[in-house]
Amino acid sequence: MNYETIIGLEVHAQLLTRSKMFCRCSTDYASAPPNTHVCPVCLGMPGVLPAINQQAVEYTVMTALALNCTISDYTKFDRKNYPYPDLMKGYQISQSYAPIGHHGWLTIEVDGEKKRVGIANVHLEEDVAKLIHITTFAPEIVISGVHPKPLPRASPDREAYSLVDVNRSGVPLMEIVGEPDIRSPEEARQYLIKLRSLLQYLGVSTGNMEEGSFRCDANISICPENSPEPLAKVEVKNMNSFKAVYLALEYEAKRQRRMAEEGKKLIQETRGWVEERGITVAQRSKEYAHDYRYFPEPDLPPLVLNRDWVEEIRSKLPELPEARRDRFVAEYNLPLYDANLLTASKAMADYFEEIRKINMSLSAKEISNWLLGEVSRIINANNCDMNEFRQRISPERFAELLVLHSEAAISTASAKSVLEEMFNTGKDAASIITQRGLSQISDTEVIEREVIVAIRNNAQAVADYKAGKKQSLKFLVGQVMRATRGRANPTLVNELLEKKLEEG
Ligand SMILES: [Zn+2]
């Protein structure tokens, strides 16, 4: 029996507003001591009244518009009731029945093929508090910048315990509910990359998955070929990187097929991804909407979105990734492939354009090659991102290095190692080049001397060259480069070698 994999993703993104969703508390809690960004509203005290954060509504409208959604004229908030220690009020204010945006789509590309993934809706809700569980087996936990000392570890004679940090409670959370249009883990990954990039372009969320400001839950089921009905829908949680989403979905698709083939019954349930073991485990049987006893939030009025305001937001939307990619092709004459990669990350695309603005004589293709090659390599090797790279090497300093390289003051190999040192030490290119004596040798006399040595020491290669084996020249160039520790100007070496070989 053949099965089709059916995936729908739900993404929660924390919005970059200054205050929380329904109170004035600051959202800038990342390095704040626990329980310092709190007030009666986000602590869930009885008798307090929430007020809607306009900026959060605006960011959600922006996102919904960028995702080609229809914007509702009339929206409202609902109470989603469930008891959990991280939910201060015992209910979450969410939008279940009248979301801000609905019926949109996001275009993804896998293996050169474009595909539209439907967006069921984009709505607003609030984040919950953070629980820190200390168990007997837990290693000592230090939350950087928060606790001067490690938290006391639970020990066999001391029971496990949990800590509650309410700072995150009430932070605006935008949920983007995708339609089950995704058919493979790779499509799921592309969808997330595309969506995160869009949120970063809009400036509405950091999209940082490791820090939890961009979270993804996945619904996955398999459907027998020629059957309209998929088997049981399974929700997978606890994935905190794009890679984890990919691996969890791949695991789950296989597990469900194996179960079906063995004739076992699949049940609708929630499963958690266990990163260390590379598996998903059952958490609880899936709840249904009626379990939450949704009802309209009585403390908030319905929200009517003024058409003119929505149109004003639409007219102010920034340039989005696809438009920027097309402009990069037209304006900088870059190949579509390069433009696609550069504009996938707003930070990378910004960095590219800044270097270009600093020095218009640098070739766009050259800058692109460096960013997609060496810079991406350094970022991956150091497990950091473009923002961190930028903090270590400003566009101005990067432009200086490229100028030195294009003026042939240093070889490509040297430029690469200078870049690495700039990243590691924060020094500028010129001082590293001076300190390490890396300046490229363009002195013909010096190079000629090495050329003569190379010809004298490699009679076989010379004979091969004269017999018509042109690739022997490469070998001889390599000998000269090695003798000059990579500092000789390769173009000059080539020219001089050819000349000498013709003469000899
Ligand atoms: Zn508050």
Residues whose N, C-alpha, C, O or C-beta is under 5 A from the ligand:
A	BS01	ZN	C23 R24 C25 H37 V38 C39 V41 C42
